[in-house]
Amino acid sequence: MSYFPRAGFCTLYVPRMLRSQKEGECACEFEQFSQVDPKRQCVVYCCGGTMLDVNKIRADFPILSRTVHGKPLAYLDNAATSQKPESVIRAMDDYYRRYNANVHRGVHALAEEATAAYEDARRKVSRFLHAASPREVVFVRNTTEAINLVALSWGRANVSAGDVVVLTMMEHHSNLVPWQLLAQATGARLEFIGLDPAGRLLLEDLDRLLIEFGGRIRLVGVSGMSNVLGTVNPVAEIAARAHQAGALCLVDGAQSVPHLPVDVPALGCDFLAFSGHKMLGPTGIGVLWARQELLNTMPPFMGGGEMIKSVHLRESEWADIPHKFEAGTPNVAHGIGLGAAVDYLTGLGMENVHAHEQALVAYALERLAQVPNLHIYGPPAGERGGIVTFNVMRDGELLIHPHDLASILDMEGIAIRAGHHCAQPLTEYYGVPATARASFYLYNTEEEVDRLVEALHKAQRVFGLE
Ligand SMILES: Cc1ncc(COP(=O)(O)O)c(C=O)c1O
């Protein structure tokens, strides 16, 4: 039996379970090959099933071999957008070189090839989500457009004055502003689920709201994973509670779909929105998933070509789903690119992607805890995805502005993000103008985490803090 040092992570990790375990036992499905690390309770050495060959993966991403300011690139800004493997770049290049044509209407060979590839991408996404049918996959530009589609189409038809939309304190602006617009247009009100100090949702807030507003709650919108705190939210639980009160549940999957195995029937939500560019695919293509019965009841979002069955001067008949929601020439190349990204992720296995990131974030949290003056936001490893947001501060005062920190790290070749991360109410809640965020993906390594830690020490030396 061989162990890979610090290579795997128990996907069923729950701190309470591990505490009751003895060395050599593990709760994960690879128990015969697993061992609890006696020093670092949360890390489990696994052999087999959950392993990624990160060096091999890195070779698939051309950009990862470049340097920045003379240093090897350490790309830790994956929550903003991910890098693209050769196969995704090639799939789009191939479309433009060999069979570029508009889709759905042409009868010539190129149009048929383009349509087949584009619709094949939809089938791949559908399988990736375990959806009942590709008809449930609506191609949009990104998460933002998917949520606007729901707010404008479903929202205008189903939400009226006095109705309530429940969101959370940790939502990205994309899952906040469309609902503010809907509330302004209809007279509906917005209510919010708060957070505990570790950045977990307070589900008792949801229960209180469900009692207080009863049948007036039309929708509960929640991010699958916070893009700031990394918190993985109990979406299935939230969807079940929403349904009991007669409300629908929308999941903003921008951060969860690229990093966690997704099974829409198991999630139990009604809408799932996500972006291709955060999951190895290109920009300009995203997905709204919803059950067919629901999509069938919703009016079109935009009008024009592609979304109609027949058009007369004063009225028109809509195309069937999903085309009813896809007005105009679609982003064919990028749809095909997203299909290639799904192939790549499926080939690795989302359980393995998740396990790799869990191991990496546990390592990062452990190493960052040793950096002086570092305040880390969000829950412990095991309850979060591969996102670590922090500030250099003492007694509640920022010692280095996150933008300065990000600039110093950039000079070391390390790309992180600084700002409010499009979740301004959350930064307001924490009483800071901005935070710094490192976010990981399947190609990141412990060596890159070590470089991040070293660069944070260096930044503190620059500011005379160490
Ligand atoms: C949680 C979350 N929701 C929504 C979005 C918006 O994604 P996009 O800009 O691709 O529409 C992001 C992007 O960072 C995000 O992290």
The ligand as a MOL file (V3000), in Angstrom:
LIG
                    3D

  0  0  0     0  0            999 V3000
M  V30 BEGIN CTAB
M  V30 COUNTS 16 16 0 0 0
M  V30 BEGIN ATOM
M  V30 1 C -20.7750 34.0740 -7.1270 0
M  V30 2 C -20.7500 34.7980 -8.4440 0
M  V30 3 N -21.8950 35.0830 -9.0560 0
M  V30 4 C -21.9400 35.7010 -10.2390 0
M  V30 5 C -20.7960 36.0920 -10.8680 0
M  V30 6 C -20.8900 36.8080 -12.1700 0
M  V30 7 O -20.3060 36.0530 -13.1890 0
M  V30 8 P -20.2450 36.6710 -14.6530 0
M  V30 9 O -19.5040 37.9570 -14.5440 0
M  V30 10 O -19.5080 35.6300 -15.4460 0
M  V30 11 O -21.6450 36.8660 -15.0950 0
M  V30 12 C -19.5640 35.8500 -10.2620 0
M  V30 13 C -18.3110 36.3040 -10.8960 0
M  V30 14 O -17.3140 36.5150 -10.2590 0
M  V30 15 C -19.5410 35.1620 -9.0320 0
M  V30 16 O -18.4010 34.8850 -8.4080 0
M  V30 END ATOM
M  V30 BEGIN BOND
M  V30 1 1 1 2
M  V30 2 1 2 3
M  V30 3 2 2 15
M  V30 4 2 3 4
M  V30 5 1 4 5
M  V30 6 1 5 6
M  V30 7 2 5 12
M  V30 8 1 6 7
M  V30 9 1 7 8
M  V30 10 2 8 9
M  V30 11 1 8 10
M  V30 12 1 8 11
M  V30 13 1 12 13
M  V30 14 1 12 15
M  V30 15 2 13 14
M  V30 16 1 15 16
M  V30 END BOND
M  V30 END CTAB
M  END
